[in-house]
């Protein structure tokens, strides 16, 4: 098991960053709603692939904790309608744990909305 984990870690270190879907050539921008267990793990995976990650959550204590444990390419913001719209406008990928009527899915979301 340790050999597989080491091989994966080496592959992540040597892999190029996830490309931006906007053709800009920089790393991808990922937005994650919710800093719970699922959101935290999604952020760790995306950050490991060198994406710029933003986690939005309403719990300020959780955001402080995530600021302490996450790498430098992960930022946190309080979750409100203004911040969500602003971050989604800049994002290449949005992630959420539960489906919501007004939150577009990955297959239907586009930056033009």
Backbone as a ProteinNet text record, in pm:
[ID]
protein_1_A
[PRIMARY]
XXXXXXXXXXXXXXXXXXXXXXXXXXXXXXXXXXXXXXXXXXXXXXXXXXXXXXXXXXXXXXXXXXXXXXXXXXXXXXXXXXXXXXXXXXXXXXXXXXXXXXXXXXXXXXXXX
[TERTIARY]
81.5	0	86.1	189.7	276.8	344.5	376	438	341.9	214.7	114.6	93.5	90.1	73.5	193.7	312.9	432.7	436.5	394	389.8	289.8	172.9	73.2	126.8	190.4	245	351.7	435.6	537.6	474.4	369.7	301.2	237.8	181	120.9	228.3	343.4	450.3	508.3	514.1	573.9	473.5	345.7	242.7	230	194.8	169.6	40	21.7	-102.3	-222.7	-341	-463.5	-478.4	-494.3	-505.2	-639.8	-638.5	-761.4	-849	-978.3	-1072.1	-1098.2	-1041.5	-1065.5	-956.4	-861.8	-756.8	-652	-643.4	-547.7	-410.7	-401.4	-273.4	-233	-303.8	-271	-340.5	-321.8	-389.3	-539.9	-613.5	-759	-800.3	-920.5	-978.9	-1097.8	-1094.4	-1197.4	-1265.5	-1399.2	-1476.7	-1548.4	-1538.8	-1600.9	-1694	-1821.2	-1918.7	-1923.5	-1885	-1887.2	-1749.6	-1706.2	-1574.2	-1578.9	-1680.1	-1689.5	-1591.9	-1619.5	-1529.1	-1516.7	-1629.9	-1627.4	-1558.9	-1594.9	-1533.4	-1385.1	-1344.9	-1203.6	-1123.4	-1174.1	-1102.9	-1099.6	-1208.3	-1208.3	-1105.3	-1094.4	-996.1	-854.3	-830.1	-696	-656.1	-749.6	-719.3	-690.6	-777.6	-757.9	-630.1	-602.3	-479.2	-356.8	-365.8	-255.3	-226.9	-329.6	-311.9	-283.5	-248	-202.6	-308.4	-434.4	-540.8	-551.1	-603.2	-636.3	-773.7	-782.2	-903.9	-958.8	-1090.4	-1158.7	-1265.9	-1264.1	-1365.3	-1456.6	-1587.3	-1686.3	-1763.9	-1774.5	-1846.9	-1903.2	-2008.6	-2069.3	-2011	-1938.1	-1881	-1741.7	-1729.4	-1601.5	-1492.8	-1531.1	-1431.2	-1375.7	-1461.6	-1416.3	-1325.3	-1358.2	-1274	-1135.6	-1131	-1001.4	-918.9	-985.1	-916.8	-862.9	-945.5	-901.7	-786.4	-788.2	-675.2	-545.1	-552.8	-433.2	-379.5	-468.1	-421.9	-403.6	-460.4	-454.4	-328	-284.7	-168.6	-199.9	-97.8	-111.6	-199.7	-224.7	-310.4	-458.2	-492.3	-631.5	-666.3	-774.2	-823.1	-962	-1002	-1134.8	-1208.9	-1341.7	-1429.2	-1558.4	-1622.4	-1753.5	-1853.2	-1946.2	-2044.2	-2165.7	-2186.9	-2308	-2335.5	-2450.6	-2488.6	-2391.7	-2340.9	-2248	-2117.2	-2057.4	-1930.5	-1945.6	-2057.9	-2080.4	-2085.6	-2163.5	-2173	-2037.7	-1965.9	-1835.7	-1736.8	-1731.4	-1637.4	-1677.7	-1806.6	-1849.6	-1822.5	-1828.1	-1798.8	-1653.7	-1564.6	-1422.9	-1381.8	-1470.9	-1433	-1435.3	-1345.6	-1349.8	-1434.5	-1442	-1515.7	-1572.4	-1699.8	-1763.7	-1799.8	-1787	-1817.5	-1908.6	-2010.8	-2098.5	-2133.6	-2165.8	-2198	-2338.4	-2436.1	-2575.9	-2631.9	-2724.8	-2786.7	-2880.5	-2883.7	-2976.3	-3034.5	-3157.4	-3223.5	-3150.8	-3101.1	-3041.2	-2890.8	-2830.9	-2688.1	-2670	-2608	-2594.2	-2500.5	-2528.2	-2440.9	-2319	-2217.5	-2094.4	-2123.4	-2224.5	-2253.3	-2333.7	-2401.4	-2484.9	-2430.1	-2328.8	-2278.7	-2189.3	-2201.7	-2112	-2079.8	-1961.7	-1922.2	-2010.8	-2085.9	-2168.9	-2291.8	-2328.5	-2448.4	-2434
-119.1	0	125.9	128.2	245.6	271.8	164.8	180.4	248.7	210.9	272	418.6	449.6	588.5	671.5	617.7	688.8	711.3	610.9	625.2	732.6	736.1	838.6	977.3	990.5	1119.9	1167.9	1076.5	1112.6	1153.6	1082.6	1117.2	1255.2	1289.1	1420.9	1528.6	1503.5	1602.7	1627.4	1522.9	1536.5	1575.9	1563.7	1594.7	1745.9	1789.4	1931.8	1971.1	2099.3	2141.9	2114.1	2102.3	2087.5	2213.4	2201.8	2323.2	2391.8	2521.2	2598	2566.4	2558.4	2531.9	2654.4	2766.5	2890.2	2919.9	2829.8	2848.5	2949.3	2982.8	3083.5	3024.2	2894.3	2830.9	2817.9	2879.8	2869.2	2750.3	2734	2622.2	2644.8	2537.4	2543.6	2609.9	2665.6	2725.6	2640.4	2592.3	2502.6	2569.5	2566.4	2621.6	2507	2503.8	2398.2	2462.2	2425.3	2473.5	2377.6	2424.2	2341.6	2289.4	2317.2	2274.4	2156.4	2072.3	1952.3	1846	1722.5	1612.9	1597.5	1597.7	1579.3	1696.9	1819.2	1937.1	1947.4	1912.3	1915.6	1816.8	1696.5	1597.1	1635.1	1691.5	1738.7	1849.8	1938.4	2047.3	1993.5	1891.8	1833.7	1770.3	1700.1	1637.1	1743.1	1843.7	1949.3	2028.2	2056	2128.5	2045	1913	1824.7	1822.9	1851	1860.8	2004	2087.7	2225.7	2319.8	2291.4	2384.1	2494.3	2608.6	2714.1	2678.8	2661	2611	2715.9	2736.2	2821.1	2739	2739.2	2670.8	2776.5	2760.6	2850.9	2775.9	2836.4	2773.4	2883	2850.7	2949.8	2946.3	2842.2	2825.8	2888	3000.9	3072.2	2992.8	2915.7	2832.8	2726.6	2669	2568.7	2633.7	2753.5	2822.9	2854.2	2892.4	2916.8	2788.5	2679	2549.7	2511.8	2528.9	2494	2582.8	2709.8	2798	2745.1	2684.2	2631.4	2505.2	2417.7	2286.5	2278	2368.1	2357.4	2422.2	2375.2	2436.8	2578.4	2645.3	2786.9	2812.2	2711	2733.4	2713.6	2702.5	2691.4	2815.2	2883	2998.1	2965.6	3038.3	3018.8	3151	3140.6	3257.7	3218.8	3317.6	3290.6	3268.3	3179.8	3143.6	3234.7	3313.8	3393.7	3406.1	3456.6	3457.3	3539.9	3650.4	3732.7	3657.5	3598.7	3526.8	3405	3334.7	3217.3	3258.2	3360.3	3405.9	3454.7	3530.3	3582.4	3469.1	3370.9	3260.1	3171.4	3145.3	3060.5	3126	3258.4	3328.3	3306.1	3290.3	3271.6	3124.6	3033.5	2893	2814.7	2715.4	2615.8	2496.8	2472.8	2360	2396.3	2362.4	2382.2	2247.4	2233	2107	2134.7	2052.3	2060.9	1920.8	1906.1	1773.7	1732.2	1818.3	1783.3	1866.1	1808.4	1878.7	1987.5	2096.8	2205.5	2255.4	2303.6	2345.8	2460.7	2556	2674.1	2662	2549.3	2527.9	2440.8	2491.6	2411	2292.9	2185.5	2069.6	2092.2	2007.8	2021.7	2007.8	1929.4	1907.4	2022.3	2104.3	2210.1	2350.1	2362.8	2494.9	2547.5	2675.3	2740.4	2879.5	2932.5	3064	3177.2	3155.7	3261.2	3289.6	3199.9	3220.1	3333.3
0	0	0	80.9	88.1	-45.3	-117.3	-248.7	-345.6	-340.4	-428.4	-394.3	-266.1	-223.5	-266.7	-250.4	-292.9	-442.3	-519.8	-665.4	-706.3	-639.2	-670.7	-636.6	-520.4	-479.5	-578	-624.1	-722.2	-854.4	-896.2	-1021.2	-1011.6	-895.9	-877.4	-881.4	-818.5	-817.9	-956.8	-1037.9	-1170.6	-1277.9	-1247.7	-1347.5	-1364.8	-1485	-1503.7	-1434.3	-1403.8	-1340.1	-1430.6	-1368.5	-1446	-1530.3	-1662.6	-1743.3	-1724.2	-1738.5	-1730	-1849.4	-1828.7	-1937.6	-2022.2	-1987.6	-2061.1	-2163.2	-2179.2	-2278	-2237.9	-2111.3	-2065.9	-2037.9	-2028.1	-2005.5	-1860.8	-1768.2	-1626.5	-1563.1	-1433	-1365	-1358.2	-1343.9	-1334.5	-1203.9	-1203.9	-1085.7	-1042.9	-919.3	-867.2	-748.9	-747.9	-637.6	-567.5	-435.1	-356	-254.1	-259.3	-162.1	-45.6	70.4	190	224	345.5	390.2	484.7	469.6	552.1	504.4	539.6	504.2	353.1	283.4	137.9	69.6	109	48.7	76.5	197	233.7	150.2	134.9	54.7	-92.8	-144.7	-283	-301.5	-203.6	-211.3	-207.1	-123.8	-116.6	-249.1	-312.8	-441.8	-547	-556.9	-657.2	-629.6	-502.5	-468.2	-500.9	-480.8	-515.4	-664.2	-743.8	-888.7	-931.8	-835.7	-854.9	-910	-883.8	-922.3	-816.9	-857.5	-760.9	-705.2	-575.2	-511.1	-415.3	-419.2	-322.7	-253.9	-121	-41.7	18.5	-2.1	56.1	163.2	282.3	392.6	482	557.1	646.2	786.7	821.3	955.5	960.5	1029.1	1033.6	1105.4	1208.1	1276.6	1182	1100.3	1003.4	899.1	855.1	757.3	816.2	943.2	1008.5	1014.5	1048.4	1053.7	915.5	811.5	676	630.3	670.5	638.4	696.9	813.9	879.7	813.3	765.4	717.8	566.8	491	344.9	288.9	170.6	106.5	58.6	9.1	-26.2	-148.5	-231	-347.5	-315.8	-186.8	-142.6	-61.3	-99.5	-24.2	29.3	131.3	190	190.3	176.5	181.7	250.6	311	368.7	256.5	280.1	178	188.6	86.1	71.1	-77.6	-113.7	-255.3	-340.3	-286.9	-363.6	-390.9	-285.6	-302.1	-392.4	-381	-465.9	-612	-642.4	-782.8	-834.7	-752.7	-794.5	-823.3	-734.1	-752.4	-870.2	-886.6	-997.8	-1133.1	-1135.7	-1260.7	-1304.3	-1207.8	-1237.2	-1247.9	-1209.6	-1193.6	-1324	-1330.2	-1435.3	-1392	-1260.4	-1206.6	-1071.5	-1050	-920.3	-861	-730.3	-662.9	-545.5	-531.8	-417.2	-372.2	-244.8	-191.9	-229.9	-211.8	-236.6	-351.1	-424.5	-537.6	-486.2	-557.1	-526.4	-657.3	-652.6	-776.7	-844.4	-766.1	-828.3	-849.7	-812.9	-833.3	-956.3	-1062.5	-1184.1	-1164.5	-1234.5	-1227.6	-1314.6	-1297.8	-1375.9	-1524.8	-1560.9	-1702.7	-1763.1	-1680.4	-1734.5	-1710.2	-1624.2	-1591.5	-1702.4	-1730.8	-1825.4	-1773.3	-1804.8	-1752.2	-1801.7	-1906.3	-1963.3	-1878.4	-1785.9	-1704.2	-1607.9
[MASK]
+++++++++++++++++++++++++++++++++++++++++++++++++++++++++++++++++++++++++++++++++++++++++++++++++++++++++++++++++

